[in-house]
């Protein structure tokens, strides 16, 4: 079951602010009711604060946020919607591969089929897939 446990308005998206907010949450939860997982976007300051305040929780990245970021950074590199959709679908095959072999095969196809779009391929591989592939989750 997925649910939100609270919300907070912060002055700025800074690590110290996230750390403070998550520290208050941790104090409220005590050691009895700690989350087993936390799902966020890839806000580095937030990721650091989560690791600091909830080191025993698994931290995942929301695929919806990943897709929004990829759309903003990559779609402009494609001259047709069909080509963009093909790229996006292949990226999803990489992101949601069920086995190491499926992952490697999908990544190989991404590289070969989009060799003329290496700026986008390198972006998704270097900014998302390689560093975070084991953290993706649909929320």
N, C-alpha and C positions, 0 to 999 in steps of 0.2 A: 504494500500500500504506500502511495506517495502523498505527502501533504506538506504544506508550509507550516512552520512553527512560529513565524513572526515576521515582522517587517520593521525596518528602521530607515529613517531619513538621515543621511550623512551629509556633512558640509562639502565633502569632496571624496572622490574615489581614491583614497590613499590607504596604504597598508596600515598605518597607525589607526585610522578610523575603522577599518574592517576588523583589525585586531581588537580594538575596544568593544565593538558591537558583538563580535563572536565571544569575547571574554564574558560579557554580561550574559549572553545566552548560555554559555557553559555554566556559569554560576547558578543561573536559574534552574538548569537541568540537573545539576549536581552530578554525582558519579553513577546514579541509578538509571538514568534514562538517556544515555549518550547515543547519538545517531550511528548506525552502522555504515551509512553512506551519505555523502553530500554531493549534490549536483549543482554545478555552476556553469557560467560561461568561462572563457579563458582570460579573465581579468587577472593579470599577474599578481597585483597587490592582494586581491581576494584569495587567490590560490595560496600565496604565502601565509596569509592570516589563517586560512583553514588548516594548513599543515601545522601551524604553530599552536592553535587552540584545540584542534581535534585530530591529533596525530594518529589515533587509533581508528579513525573513520576512513573508509575508502572514499576517495575523491574522484568523481567522474565529471566529464564535460558533456554538456547538452548538445546533441547533434543538430537541433534546430538552430542554435546559436552558431555552430560551426558552418552550417549551410548559409546563414545570413551573411557571415563574414566572408565566406568564399564567393558568394554572389557579388558582394561589394568590391572585392579585390580582383576577381577574375572575369566576370561576364564581359566587361569592356574589351577584353582581348580577343573576343570572337566576333566575326563579322556577320554570322547568321545565327538565328535562334536555334536552328536544327543542330548546328555544330556545338553550340553551348549546351544544349540538352544532352547531346551524346557525351560530352565531357562530364557533365554533372552526374549522369547515370553511371558512367564508368567510375567516377570518384566514389559514388555510393557503393559500387561493387567492391571497391578496395576497403572502404570504411566498414562495411558490414559483412566482410568475408567470415565464413564459419570455421575455417581451418587455416593453418599456416600455408598450405599449398594453394588454397583458393586466394589467399591474400597475395602471395607471390605472383600467381598467374594474373590476377586482376591488376596488380601494380605494373607488371610487364606490359600488359595491353595498354594501360594508361600511357606509359612511356612511348610505346611504338605507334599507337594510333594518333597520338597528339604531339608527335615530334616537332611539328611546326608551331606548337603552342607551349614551348618549353618554359616560358615565364610562368604560365599558370600551373604547369606540371610541377615545376620546382617549388612554387609557392605552397601548393597543397601538400607536397611530400615533406618539405623542410619545416613548414610552419605548423602542420597538423598531423599528418600520418606518422612520420618517423618519431617525433617526440611524444605523441599522445595516443597512439593507436589502441592502447589497452585501457584507455579511459573513456571511450565513447559510449554514450548511453542515450536512448531515446527517453525523453521526459515529457 
